[in-house]
Amino acid sequence: MMDHMVVVANRHSIGCLIIDEIQHLGKSGDEEHLLITFLTTLINKIGVPVLFIGTMSAYERFERTG
């Protein structure tokens, strides 16, 4: 699935991936971890800049994972 996303990103010349409302990230710990892992892998494989937009509660979530 990830390789397919790389092909699509390249085909459409994605310059920046914007993810809005990131504060609504999965509510359970396992769900949140899986989504963060997925997004990290996606960012590393596609190699395009990613902009996360959200409230301060989103900042607290990313601060924990650092």
C-alpha positions as CSV (number, residue, x, y, z in Angstrom):
1,M,0.0,0.0,0.0
2,M,2.8,2.4,0.9
3,D,4.5,1.9,-2.5
4,H,1.3,2.7,-4.2
5,M,1.1,6.0,-2.3
6,V,4.6,6.9,-3.4
7,V,3.6,6.3,-7.1
8,V,0.5,8.4,-6.7
9,A,2.5,11.2,-5.0
10,N,5.1,11.2,-7.8
11,R,2.5,11.0,-10.5
12,H,0.7,14.1,-9.2
13,S,3.8,16.0,-8.3
14,I,2.8,16.7,-4.7
15,G,4.7,19.7,-3.4
16,C,3.4,19.6,0.1
17,L,1.1,17.4,2.1
18,I,-1.2,19.3,4.4
19,I,-3.0,17.5,7.2
20,D,-5.6,19.7,8.9
21,E,-7.4,19.0,12.2
22,I,-4.6,16.8,13.4
23,Q,-5.9,17.3,17.0
24,H,-8.6,14.7,16.1
25,L,-5.9,12.0,15.9
26,G,-7.0,8.6,17.1
27,K,-8.4,8.7,20.7
28,S,-7.0,5.3,21.9
29,G,-3.3,4.9,22.5
30,D,-2.9,2.0,20.0
31,E,-4.9,3.8,17.3
32,E,-2.8,7.0,17.8
33,H,0.5,5.1,17.7
34,L,-0.5,3.3,14.5
35,L,-1.5,6.5,12.8
36,I,1.7,8.3,13.9
37,T,3.8,5.4,12.6
38,F,1.9,5.4,9.3
39,L,2.3,9.1,8.8
40,T,6.0,8.9,9.7
41,T,6.5,6.1,7.2
42,L,4.5,8.0,4.6
43,I,6.6,11.1,5.1
44,N,9.9,9.3,4.9
45,K,8.9,7.3,1.8
46,I,7.3,10.1,-0.2
47,G,9.9,12.7,0.7
48,V,7.7,15.7,0.5
49,P,7.2,18.4,3.2
50,V,4.2,17.8,5.5
51,L,2.4,20.5,7.3
52,F,0.3,19.5,10.3
53,I,-2.5,22.0,11.3
54,G,-4.3,21.8,14.6
55,T,-4.9,23.2,18.0
56,M,-2.6,23.3,21.0
57,S,-3.8,19.8,22.0
58,A,-2.2,18.5,18.8
59,Y,1.1,20.1,19.9
60,E,0.9,18.2,23.2
61,R,0.5,14.9,21.3
62,F,3.6,15.5,19.1
63,E,5.6,16.8,22.0
64,R,5.1,13.4,23.7
65,T,6.3,11.4,20.7
66,G,9.6,13.4,20.4
